[in-house]
Amino acid sequence: RRILTAGSVAMAIWATPLFAETELRMTWYNDGIEGEVMRSLLDRFEAQNSDIKVNLDVVPYKSIMESLPVQLAAGDGPDIARVTDLGGLSKYYMDLRPHLSDAGYWEKSFGPFLKWLRQPGDTSAISGFMTQLTVT
């Protein structure tokens, strides 16, 4: 919960001037009930941040793999997305570090995994976090 709020608030502050009506687009795929859980978290976030609306676009996983890279390359991608090609899409990620009140929390909690989201040679960007990891 804390992670979602920190990332979403950082994106909202970056996207528009303070106190403006902000609408964010989040692209998401489901492989279970994660979409329902995310919508519930977003509803709570929006209740606490009435000037921010997050539209959750639930799409097939194939769309994340095939359409999202094209949208991003064209400059038409969402503000937030659930992805699996962590490093492959890194050139489109925004570094949240300047917008976080406690970057140390992120380094401590997610340090080993943050590098998976960074561009080659970048050792400090905090571009997001993983919601799950599947080992097969």
C-alpha positions, 0 to 999 in steps of 0.5 A, spaced: 500 500 500 505 504 501 509 503 495 503 504 490 501 511 494 508 513 493 509 511 486 502 514 484 503 520 488 510 521 485 507 520 478 501 525 479 506 531 482 510 530 476 505 530 471 501 536 472 502 542 477 500 542 484 492 542 485 490 541 478 485 536 476 490 530 474 488 524 470 493 518 470 492 512 465 495 505 468 495 499 463 495 492 467 494 485 465 491 480 470 493 473 471 488 472 477 485 477 481 490 482 481 486 487 477 481 487 483 486 488 488 489 494 484 482 497 483 481 497 490 488 500 492 486 505 487 480 507 490 483 508 496 488 512 493 483 516 490 479 517 496 485 520 499 487 524 493 481 527 490 484 531 485 487 525 482 483 520 478 487 513 475 484 510 470 485 502 470 486 499 463 486 492 464 488 489 457 490 482 455 498 480 457 499 479 449 497 487 449 503 488 454 508 484 450 506 487 443 502 493 443 505 497 449 512 497 446 509 500 440 505 505 444 511 507 448 515 508 442 510 513 439 509 517 445 502 514 446 503 510 452 500 510 459 503 513 465 503 507 469 504 500 466 505 493 469 510 490 465 514 483 465 520 486 460 523 490 466 529 492 462 527 492 455 522 498 456 527 501 461 528 507 456 521 509 457 521 509 465 521 515 469 526 516 475 522 517 481 528 518 486 527 526 485 519 525 487 520 521 493 521 523 500 525 517 502 529 514 497 532 510 502 526 506 504 526 504 496 533 502 496 533 498 503 526 494 501 527 493 493 535 494 492 537 488 489 531 488 484 531 496 482 537 494 477 533 490 473 529 496 471 535 501 470 538 502 463 545 500 462 550 504 466 545 507 471 546 505 478 541 510 482 534 510 478 528 508 482 523 507 476 518 502 479 517 496 483 515 489 482 509 486 484 510 479 483 516 474 481 515 467 478 520 462 478 519 456 474 
